[in-house]
Amino acid sequence: MNLLDRISNRVPPYVALIPVCVGVFVAADDQTVIVTVLPQIMLDMEVPVTELDHASWAITGYLLGYLVGMPLIGRISDVVGHRRLYILSVVAFMIGSVAVALTQSLNWMIAARVFQAIGAGALVPISIAIVGDLFPRGKRALPLGIVGAAAEAGGVIGPLWGGVIIRYLDWRWVFWINIPLAIVTIALIIFMVRPSPRYPATVDVVGGALVAAALTFTTLALSRIGSFDWLGGAFVAGGILSLILFVLRQRSATDPLLPPAMFRVLAFVSANITHLLVGAALIIGMVTVPLMANTVMGRTPLEGGLWLMRMTAGIPFGAMLGGVLAQRLDLRFPAASGLVIAAIGYWLISGWSFDIGEPELTLHLLVVGFGFGLLIVPIALAGTETVGQDIRATAASMVTAMRIVGMTFGVAALTAWGVARFDVLAADIRLPLAEATQTRAEAQAQLDQFTDRINDAGITLFQEFFFIAAAVCLLAVVAAVFMIVNKTAGRRSSIPTGEEDVLRDRQGTL
């Protein structure tokens, strides 16, 4: 054992968790910070407002990169060591940040954001796996709550951080500042996080490429659902073909990317289904709350962002409490409680009218965020404690990716159903035409009446959105009740018992 390993082995686990949390905080911050600085980027690169849908890929591309690399990188980290892959992922994130800061073209910036996100997206599942390396079984709930709170706090702070940066500096500094933070994180990881166990196996790179292609095509298809055309159809076909080839590859691979044993564990499957539904319900609030504020409520974009921050601010606190409860109680209790609390919050918001004010507004939004926060640790534990140690990061990647897939489907459903539903609500509303015999006051009164009816239709639509989100939360309770985990029994490996001795002989450390 070298000197660095001897030093890291003496660091208390909770202290070693600090650099892990710093990494996921910075990665999550970059996921949302772009929202604030995007207008300045468009101005700097001379991108007209009419190309906002193109510029928005600076956000969508990050989510895409965040998602597609997860399964493969999670599997690689189980094979070569969680600590080593965490460091390499931070390096990838740092290289992507430099590329974004140096770019002079919107297209190149989007490509750099995708690369940056591949490294960032790997950090959350690998962090979950590192918690398993640092803490014994039955003692992982609270540290998982801390990691979850750090990740969610990064997402909350992102827009505010971006606003502070562009107030005093150029937008490129948002990404330049990532470099010293990443260097400090890597140094602390090396000195403070103990060596991770390795479980040598053949990494199915072909399977990883196929699942990445399936996720990419699906995301691209869903992004065009509002104006579906032949290109959207081609993306759907590509996604289906990639998925079929992936399934065939999994059946023939010696070491499949996603070991079939995982999908024979009821708690693991339940955790994935629950997280899929949670992603769909969460994105409804994240999209609809600021949109509602900026449209029918007549608030400024800043006020809309502050409304959303009220909701997301409750998530880190819920994550911490969820960790404490999951440490002491059956996982299903905090999971079901969080879903019911989030559903109640959405139900309260679905009753908002034009005169909603404080303290009801803040309280209702905090209830939703707090409920979602309670779910983070139970789902992470159900997804990783029920499989073998050798595929912990792989399982964490799968569970984490399912939330993002759920968010993608949620946005697509909002777009498709929302447009059709608004057309129905506004079907009998016609723009009044001024008549020669009308006075100006009468014409203005007709126009005001038209505006009021459109706003009424809009607020009805938003209320229905929140009601649907509440229903999705309650549907997720059905899946969550099957997250049954024995937190005291050990689970060495997902590999059949007869092969465990061979694996033990091959096992090494980083």
Salt bridges, closest charged atoms under 4 A:
ASP5 OD1 - ARG83 NH2 3.25
ASP44 OD2 - ARG172 NH2 3.11
GLU51 OE1 - HIS54 ND1 3.89
ASP78 OD1 - HIS82 NE2 2.89
ASP133 OD2 - HIS82 ND1 2.70
ASP133 OD1 - ARG392 NH1 3.23
GLU152 OE2 - ARG403 NH1 3.18
ASP170 OD2 - ARG172 NE 3.82
ASP204 OD1 - ARG249 NE 2.89
ASP229 OD2 - ARG224 NH2 2.62
ASP330 OD2 - ARG332 NH2 2.92
GLU358 OE2 - ARG310 NH2 3.16
GLU385 OE1 - ARG137 NH1 3.62
GLU385 OE2 - ARG140 NH1 2.57
ASP428 OD2 - ARG453 NH2 3.38
GLU464 OE2 - ARG421 NH2 2.81
ASP501 OD1 - ARG504 NH1 2.80
